[in-house]
Amino acid sequence: ETTTHSTHNMAQSSNYKAELEGILGNNPIDYNGVIQLIERANNELGNSSEPWNQFLNEKSTELKNRGNELMSSGNNEAAEQMFGICIALSPQNHVYWSNRSAVRCNLGKYQGAIEDADKVIQLNPQWARGHGRKATACFFLKRYDDSLEAYRNGLKIEPDNESFKSGLAQVERKVKAQNLNERAEEYIAKNKLSEAVKALDEAIELDPSEASFWGNRFDAYMGLKDYSKALEDADQGVRLRPDWAKGYQRRAEALTKLDRYDEAGAAYGAFLRIEPDNEWVKKELSNVIQEGTRHRQRKEMEKKASKK
């Protein structure tokens, strides 16, 4: 009976290998078909079938190389699927989870990247790269405390890893800048505007890419009636986040204070291209147009009066 059972398993293993080869030969590969076939094969052959498991490992290595090529060429969507198939074939191989974590970061799928990195760490906690994958994904989600912890865990394993050291320093700058920004918000709430500007100067020096810092300093400068500097900060906010309507509103407010009504109207128009149904901004645009007309009329009257 044992010989008969073994012969049956070998025959079925060959059938499953041929079926899997057929699925993997398609372009695109039917991911669900792979999953279903592996489940059927494992149920019939058992997870301990050495020939079958060896075959899966060999195929997953081939597909990993294909996934790496896809990722290198910038085809991240296809690479993500390829590494997903590798994971289906050999779910205990931490490298496949790591590669998918990296490609998901490239795609902006940061939560999925964190989940894959956590799986890497679970499978091989002494592999530093898994901690690095988690640190990177957490950084992009602004989960800075988690990113710091992951980088520090990685450095415990590889204390001379320059990439981890650089990443850690970057996150530490972000955290310090965020703390300064929070302090500045407290100053603004208490109308301590000069103190807020000083705190935000430091925050921006540490992290000039964060649009909210420029926005908060804009608020402080507006409160100090330094409208030229407020406009500079509003402009920088727009450069950093051109699709954020609030930046154009800030620009319009500063321009209005500087009596540059046509430009203020254009800024409100840019806002409405992003949020066309904002009734408050529609009213502000109308007010700016009217005020601009009155301003020109006053200037003309002053000019005529000066000639008399």
C-alpha positions in Angstrom: 0.0 0.0 0.0 2.8 2.4 0.8 4.4 1.8 -2.6 1.1 2.3 -4.3 0.5 5.5 -2.4 4.0 6.8 -3.2 3.5 6.0 -6.9 0.2 7.8 -6.9 1.8 10.9 -5.2 4.6 10.9 -7.7 2.1 10.7 -10.6 -0.1 13.5 -9.1 3.0 15.6 -8.4 4.0 15.4 -12.0 0.5 16.4 -13.0 0.5 19.4 -10.7 4.0 20.4 -11.9 2.8 20.3 -15.5 -0.3 22.3 -14.6 1.7 24.9 -12.7 4.2 25.2 -15.5 1.3 25.9 -17.8 -0.1 28.7 -15.6 3.3 30.2 -15.1 3.9 30.2 -18.8 1.0 32.6 -19.4 1.4 36.3 -19.7 0.0 37.7 -17.5 0.1 34.9 -14.9 -3.2 34.0 -13.4 -2.4 34.7 -9.7 -5.6 33.2 -8.4 -5.1 30.1 -10.5 -1.6 29.7 -8.9 -3.1 30.0 -5.4 -5.9 27.5 -6.1 -3.5 25.0 -7.7 -1.1 25.1 -4.7 -3.9 24.6 -2.3 -5.2 21.6 -4.2 -1.7 20.1 -4.5 -0.9 20.6 -0.8 -4.2 19.1 0.3 -3.5 16.0 -1.9 0.3 15.6 -1.7 0.8 17.0 1.8 3.1 19.9 2.8 5.9 17.4 3.4 6.2 16.2 -0.2 9.9 16.8 -0.8 9.8 16.7 -4.7 6.9 19.0 -4.8 8.4 21.5 -2.4 11.7 21.4 -4.2 9.9 22.2 -7.4 8.1 25.1 -5.8 11.4 26.5 -4.5 13.0 26.2 -7.9 10.1 28.0 -9.6 10.0 30.7 -7.0 13.6 31.5 -7.5 13.1 31.8 -11.3 10.1 34.2 -10.7 12.1 36.2 -8.1 14.7 36.9 -10.8 11.9 38.0 -13.2 10.4 40.2 -10.5 13.8 41.9 -9.8 14.1 42.6 -13.5 10.6 44.1 -13.6 11.3 46.3 -10.6 14.6 47.4 -12.1 12.9 48.4 -15.3 10.2 50.4 -13.4 7.4 48.0 -13.9 6.4 47.9 -10.3 2.9 46.7 -10.7 4.0 43.5 -12.5 6.9 43.1 -10.1 4.4 43.2 -7.1 2.4 40.4 -8.7 5.5 38.4 -9.4 6.7 38.6 -5.9 3.2 37.7 -4.7 3.4 34.5 -6.7 6.8 33.8 -5.2 5.3 34.2 -1.8 2.5 31.8 -2.7 5.0 29.2 -3.9 7.4 29.6 -0.9 5.7 31.6 1.9 8.5 30.9 4.4 11.2 32.7 2.3 11.7 36.1 3.9 13.4 37.5 0.8 10.2 37.4 -1.3 8.3 39.3 1.4 11.2 41.8 1.5 11.2 42.3 -2.2 7.4 42.9 -2.3 7.7 45.3 0.6 10.2 47.3 -1.5 8.1 47.3 -4.6 5.0 48.3 -2.6 6.9 51.3 -1.3 7.7 52.2 -4.9 4.0 52.1 -5.6 3.0 54.2 -2.6 1.3 51.2 -0.9 3.0 51.9 2.4 0.7 50.1 4.7 1.1 46.9 2.6 4.8 47.5 2.6 4.8 47.6 6.4 2.8 44.4 6.7 5.3 42.6 4.3 8.2 44.0 6.3 6.6 42.7 9.6 6.4 39.3 8.0 10.1 39.5 7.0 11.0 40.3 10.6 8.8 37.5 11.9 10.5 35.0 9.6 14.1 36.2 10.1 14.4 38.8 12.9 18.2 38.9 12.6 18.1 40.0 8.9 18.7 43.7 9.1 17.1 44.5 5.8 13.6 43.6 7.1 13.9 46.3 9.7 15.1 48.8 7.0 12.1 48.0 4.9 9.8 48.7 7.8 11.6 51.9 8.7 11.3 53.3 5.1 7.6 52.5 4.8 6.8 54.0 8.2 8.7 57.1 7.3 6.5 57.7 4.2 3.4 57.3 6.4 4.9 59.9 8.8 4.9 57.2 11.5 8.3 58.6 12.7 8.4 56.9 16.1 8.0 53.5 14.4 10.5 54.4 11.8 13.0 55.4 14.4 12.5 52.1 16.3 12.9 50.1 13.1 16.1 51.8 12.1 17.6 51.4 15.6 16.7 47.7 15.5 18.4 47.4 12.1 21.5 49.1 13.5 21.7 46.7 16.4 22.2 44.0 13.8 24.4 46.0 11.4 25.9 48.9 13.4 28.0 50.1 10.4 25.1 50.2 7.9 25.5 53.7 6.4 22.1 53.6 4.8 20.4 53.0 8.2 22.5 55.7 9.8 21.5 58.2 7.2 17.8 57.2 7.4 17.9 57.5 11.2 19.4 61.0 11.0 16.7 62.0 8.5 13.9 60.8 10.7 15.4 62.5 13.8 15.5 65.8 11.8 11.8 65.2 10.9 10.9 64.6 14.5 12.7 67.7 15.8 11.1 69.8 13.1 7.6 68.5 14.0 8.2 69.3 17.6 9.3 72.8 16.7 6.2 73.2 14.5 3.9 72.0 17.4 5.6 74.6 19.7 5.0 77.3 17.0 1.3 76.4 16.8 1.1 76.8 20.6 2.7 80.3 20.2 0.3 81.2 17.5 -2.6 80.2 19.6 -1.3 82.5 22.4 -0.6 85.3 19.9 3.2 85.0 20.5 3.8 85.5 16.8 7.5 86.5 16.9 8.3 83.4 18.9 6.3 81.3 16.5 8.3 82.7 13.6 11.6 81.8 15.3 10.5 78.2 16.0 9.3 77.8 12.4 12.6 79.2 11.1 14.3 76.3 12.8 11.7 73.8 11.7 12.0 74.9 8.0 15.8 74.8 8.2 15.5 71.2 9.3 12.8 70.1 6.9 12.1 72.6 4.1 9.9 70.1 2.3 7.0 70.2 4.8 4.4 72.6 3.4 2.5 72.9 6.7 5.6 74.6 8.3 5.5 77.3 5.6 1.7 77.6 6.1 2.1 78.1 9.8 4.8 80.7 9.3 2.5 82.4 6.8 -0.2 82.7 9.5 2.4 84.2 11.9 3.6 86.8 9.4 0.0 87.7 8.5 -0.6 88.3 12.2 2.5 90.5 12.3 1.3 92.4 9.3 4.4 91.4 7.4 2.5 90.7 4.2 5.5 90.5 1.8 7.1 87.7 3.9 3.7 86.0 4.2 3.4 86.0 0.4 6.8 84.4 0.1 5.8 81.6 2.4 2.4 81.2 0.6 4.3 80.9 -2.7 6.6 78.3 -1.3 3.6 76.3 0.0 2.1 76.4 -3.5 5.4 75.1 -5.0 5.5 72.2 -2.5 1.8 71.3 -2.9 0.4 72.7 -6.2 -2.7 70.6 -5.9 -3.7 71.9 -2.4 -6.3 74.6 -2.6 -5.5 76.2 0.8 -2.1 77.3 -0.5 -3.8 79.5 -3.2 -6.2 80.9 -0.6 -3.2 82.0 1.5 -1.5 83.5 -1.6 -4.7 85.4 -2.4 -5.1 86.7 1.2 -1.5 88.1 1.2 -1.9 89.7 -2.2 -5.1 91.4 -1.2 -3.3 92.9 1.8 -0.6 94.2 -0.6 -3.3 95.8 -2.8 -2.4 93.4 -5.7 -6.0 92.6 -6.5 -5.7 91.2 -10.0 -3.1 88.6 -8.7 -5.3 87.8 -5.7 -8.2 87.2 -8.1 -6.0 84.8 -10.1 -5.0 83.0 -6.9 -8.7 82.5 -5.9 -9.4 81.3 -9.5 -6.6 78.7 -9.0 -8.3 77.6 -5.8 -11.7 77.2 -7.5 -10.1 75.0 -10.2 -9.3 72.6 -7.4 -12.5 73.1 -5.4 -15.1 74.5 -7.8 -18.0 74.3 -5.4 -16.5 76.4 -2.5 -19.0 79.1 -2.0 -16.9 81.1 0.5 -14.0 81.4 -2.0 -16.5 82.4 -4.7 -17.6 85.3 -2.5 -14.0 86.3 -1.7 -13.2 86.3 -5.4 -16.2 88.6 -6.0 -15.1 90.9 -3.2 -11.5 91.0 -4.5 -12.8 91.9 -8.0 -14.9 94.7 -6.6 -12.2 96.0 -4.3 -9.8 96.0 -7.2 -12.1 98.1 -9.2 -12.5 100.6 -6.4 -8.8 100.6 -5.9 -8.1 101.5 -9.5 -10.8 104.2 -9.4 -9.2 105.8 -6.3 -5.8 105.7 -8.0 -7.2 107.4 -11.1 -8.9 110.1 -8.9 -5.6 110.7 -7.1 -3.7 110.9 -10.3 -6.2 113.5 -11.7 -6.1 115.5 -8.5 -2.3 115.6 -8.5 -2.3 117.3 -12.0 -4.5 120.2 -10.9 
